[in-house]
């Protein structure tokens, strides 16, 4: 199942990271090699495994399991207020992705290796012209589904 989120059209950190549907939905823009079946994020025209130009654009599931994470206790140069969390997620397609993590009330204690996460969209920073910039983030599945983390 591909995660497609409704999106209001805010400015994305890198539009090449996303596929946007006519209905305003957003998903991660990945690629899959038709020769060796390797998935990629972000999309690449040439497969880095078999070096063939047989990569097809595909939406990625946006679901995966947490591999490792860290909580930062200092504000970032982009203006992220501390504490904030980032980590590596293995997506269902086998792609390992690096992302900011969001948990309810910054309760990072709910995170553990293998925790099921799902992509969401969120504010990243405000650029020098005052535009809000948004990116993909990952959050525990039960947060998306209305459960309590």
N, C-alpha and C positions, 0 to 999 in steps of 0.2 A: 504494500500500500504506500503510495506516494503522499507525503504531507503537502497539502496545498493550503496556504493560508490566505485569507482575505487581506488585501493590502490597499491602503488609502492613497497610494501613489507618492508617499514621502521619498525623499532622496536616499538612494541606496549607496552604501560605502563603495561598492564596485558592482555596477549593473551586470557585468559579465559573469558574476557568481550566481545569477538568478534567471529562472524562466518565469515569465509573467503571462498568465492566461488572459484571454479576452474578458473573462469574468472578474479580473483583478486579482486572481489568486497568484501566489508566489511559491515556487519550489526551488530547491538547489539545482543548479545547472551542472550536470555531470556528463560524463561520456562513457561509452562502453565500446571496447574494441571488438569488431565483428570477427577478427581472426583468432584472438586468444581469450576473449570474453572477460578481460580485465576491466574493472570500473575505475573511474578517475574523478577527482574533484580537486581543483576546478577542471572544467572541460579542457581537453588538449586535442589538437588535430592529429598528432602522431602518437601512437602507443609507445610508452616508455618501457614496455616489456618486450614486445616483438618488433618494434620500430616500423610498423605498417601504418599507412595512412587510411586505415579502415575504421576509425573511431566515429561513432554516431552520437550525436547529442541526445541526452536522455535525462528526464527528471529523476533525482535521487529520492529515496524514501523519506529522508529526514528523521528516521528512527534508528536508534542504536543503543549500544551499551558503553557505559563509562569505563575507560581504561585507567586513566590517572588524572589527577587534578591538583591544583594549588590555590590557596587563598592568599590574595595580596592584601597587605595591611597598610600600604602606602598609596596615595592617590597616583593615578597614571598621568603621563604628560598630555594625554588626550582629554583629561578632565574627568575620568571615571573616579567616582568617589569610593574610598575604601570603607569596608572591605568589599572586594569583588573577587570572583572566582573564574578560573579558566581551566580547560583541560582537553584531553584527547578522548574522542568518541569513535568506536568502531561501528560504522553504519551497517545496516543489513546487507548491503551489496559488497561488503568487505573493504570499503574505503575508510581509512583512518583520517578523521578531521579534527582540526584544532578550533576551539570555540570558547567564547564566553559562556558561562553557566549561570542560570538564574534559578534561585530557590526562594520559596516563600519566606518572607521576613529574614532573609540572609541566614537561614538556619542550615549552614553547610554540614551540620552533623548528619543530615539525612543522606549524604552522598557516600557511596561505597563502590568498590570495584564491581562491575557488572550491573550497576543500577541502570534500569531502562530509562532512556531519555528521548525526547522528541523536540524537533526544531520549532522554534517560534521566532518572531521578529521583534526587535526592540531598539530603543534609542541607544546610540553609541556615543556621539559627541556633537557639539555645535561647531561648524567650521568658521573661518575668519569673516565670512560674509553674513553670519548669523543663521545659516540654514541648519536645520536639524538633520543629522545623518543617521541612518538606520542600518542594522545588519542582522544576520541570522545569529541566534543564540540557541542554546539547548537547555531544557528544563525537564524535571522528572515527569514521566508520563502521567502519574496520578494528579499532578498539578493541572495539566491540560484537561484531563477527564473529570475534574471537579473534586478529586480526593484531597486529602489534607497532608501536606508535607510540612 
